[in-house]
Amino acid sequence: MTRIVVLGDLNLDVMAHAPASLEPGAETRDVVRAAPGGSAGTFARVAAAHGVSVAFLGCTGADAIGDLLIRSLEEAGVESHVQRDGRRPSGVILALHRGGERSMVCSRGANDGIRADCIEEATFDGADHLHLSGYALLSLAQHAAVERSVALARDRGFSISVDPPPASLIRGVGVDAFRSRLPESAWLFPNRTEGELLSGASEPSAIVERLATRAGVGALTLGGEGSLAWEEAMRHDIASEPFEDIDTTGAGDAFAGAFVASYLARRDLAAAHRVAANAARAHLSIDRAVPP
């Protein structure tokens, strides 16, 4: 059975909508939703739902949110190797929609408390693949844990994948600096803005051509326009109908989780791409429409 080790962030996603006209100090009535999330956490849950064995490496606070997040992994069939940090609260992401735009407020909290010396070699036994959240590559606090995991994966001949963090965060550390942190030949799953930044190209086909020179497998997600996947010189595209007023938080992670699980099991690019597109679509349909 295919087995994936996932390292990265585990957060509570809080999604809210506020009118653009809301004044400072004022109050409005609207729906606020909360759900287990985190880029790596969502990847792990979706990959497990697609029939592979998944072991998760991360860290939460010793609080009720941490209990909820670990339970969300276990209920999804993910093998939890989550460390607990009593000094920091669990990670929380606020996705705030105002006037058709989405802004994110991130409290990394205990995500940065993961310790390399608590990562056991046995977790990697019998596995085939390591997936890293792009946020883990940005965090100096997680650097030792990332290095240890990559070394254990390389020693065992794993393939490795990365779901890049938002383009704004890549710019913050520098594009070249972020590229230098990517494991060699790691599969990539950027969205369009991330792909433009990492490739230096603007058209989807040109982005993929450049990214494919360093990442043998991957996919470029294009929101409502679909996605373009690659495997070496092979290409496969899927069109999508445009969507509006939908909270897309986690859709790219769901796409990557389903893609990697399917591709590892069958080594069929087109099939993995279709499975991934369906998983992202299903993720968007889970009561994520932003209230008018």
C-alpha angles and dihedrals in degrees: 000000000000113000126195128192112208124196125186149060129359114189144161107244114215114191121193140165125215127177116248088236094061107124124217110274093018126119130222135187118235143124118288116191129195127191139160108272143140121147094258093038093054091046090052096048093048094045090052090050088058094062107266130118111252130193117192126210117192145105136251134178121266089254141104092270089055090051090052094048094050090047090052089058095047093047088052090055095255119145104235122218093164117156120215123226115198093190097061135046120242117272119271131187122199115201107193121190117203125168095342094311127105123217125186129215113191128197104186093187114155093004086087091051095076111128124214093210090060093057107101123212090222089069088068096048113115093008127128106195144030121211120196127195110231088230089065089057091054096050117088087195090062095042096101093048091049092048093050092048093048091048092051090048093048092049088056096043096247125166112235132211134192131198102204121230121242117301092244091061093046089053089051094062094031128260094251092048091051092047089053089057094054112103111246113273092001114166111247133213108182128160119233099274092046090046092050091052096046095044103034089227129111107200115077095234091050091047090054093046091055097042092048090063090069102023115052093197133028149101138243113219116211104187112229091001095066129238143284120219131192142193111186103300094349120101132192126180133193123195122215136194114252116257131202135199094013124136103233095188108143097003093115091049091050089050092051094046093052093043095052094044092050096041094050091050098046109011088222112136098196093046093048091048093052092047090050094049091050091049092052091048091050090049091053092050095059098104093290101133109127110239114250 
